[in-house]
Amino acid sequence: MQDLSGYWSGQYFYGDSRPPVDFDIELTHIASKLSGIITEPNSFEPGGGALLSADITGALAGSVVKFIKSYKGGHDVRYVGQLSPEGDVITGDWTIISYGGSFAMRRDLGRKDEVEMLRRVVVDQNAY
């Protein structure tokens, strides 16, 4: 089983003329369970600030990825996607009750490298 832990970036698409919404996820994958935090620009919550964050809980079964995005103090969104054979892309659909759209997300190796570099700097600074 592939380890999905790490940083992912993606977009979700509405089923209408609204533009796609970018998002970033820090994902933890232990056994078949997924958890994490998603951050995205506020595209729908008046007075909610520039960014929204939500908790992710879900699972990986074979190549099927399912998770629920729970906005803090808000609603839940269900995601069902397919993991690519390379393990670096997930595409699928999201739903809220009877409304939904599609999404695509990709491993963000640049973000991983950035975080690892920052960790090395902190370790180096603590060495003195």
N, C-alpha and C positions, 0 to 999 in steps of 0.2 A: 504494500500500500504506500502511495506517495505521501510525503509530509507536506501539507499545505501551509504550515506555519510560516509567517513572515509578512511582508508588506505587499499589498495589492492595490492597484489603481484601476478605476473603471468609469463607466458611465451607465446611467439608466435612462431609458427612453420612454416618454409618454406615448399613448396611442393616438395622439393628436398633433397639432402643429407646434406645440411648445418645444423649445430647444432641449437637448439632452442635458443631464445634470452630472457633473464630475463627482467622483467620490474617492476616498482613500480608506483602506482597511488595514488594521494591524490584526492579523489572524493567528490564533493558537490552535493547533491540531494535536490532540492526544487521543490515541486509539482511534475510534471512529468519530469522536466528538469534536465539534468546532465551537470556538468562542472568540470574541474579539470586540473591537470598537471601530465604528465607521464614522467618518467625518465628511461633511458635504456642505456646499454653500446653501444658504436658506433660500429655497425657491418657492415656498408655499406657506410659511408660518409668519403672518404679520406680527411685528413686534418681537420676534424670536431671536433677534441678533443676526449677525452676518453668517455665522456657521451653526450648523446643527450637528449633534452627535447622537449616536444610538448604539445600543448593545447588540451583539450578534450571538445567537445560539443556534446550533444546528448539528449536522452530521454528514459524513461522507460514506456512501455505500457503493462500492465499485467505482464507477465514474460519475455517479449521480451525487450532486451537491445540493443539500437542502438547508436553508437557514431562515430564521425569523429575525428581522431587524426591528428592534423595539426602541422607538424614540423616547428619550427621557421626558416623562410627563405627557406623552402623546400616544399615538396609535402604533400598531404593528403592521409590518409588511412581510409577506411570505415570498421567498425566493426559491426557485427550483432551476438548477442548471446542470450542464454537462461539462465535465473536466476533459480537456484535450488530452490525447495520448501522451504528449510531452509533459503534461502536468503544469503548464504555465498559463493557460487561458481557461476561463469558465464563461460560458454563454448560456442564457436561458431567459426565463420570464419571471416577473414579479406580479403579485396581486394584493389588493386591499378589497376585501369583500368581493364585489363583482367588477371592479375596475382594475386595470393593470397595463403592463407594457413589457418591454424587454430590457435586458442588461448584458453587459460584457465587461469582464475584468481580467487583468493580466498581472502576473508577478511583477513587482516594481523593484528590480535588482538595483537600480540607481539609489533608491531610498535605503535599501539594505546596506549598500556600500557606504552611504552617508552616515547612517547610524553606527556602523562598525568603526568608521574613521573617528567619529566623535567619542566613542567608547575608548579607543586607543589613546586619544588626546587626554582624556580624563585619567586613564591609568598612568600615562607618562607623567602627568602633573602630580599625581599622588605619590610617585616614586621619589620625589625630591623632598 
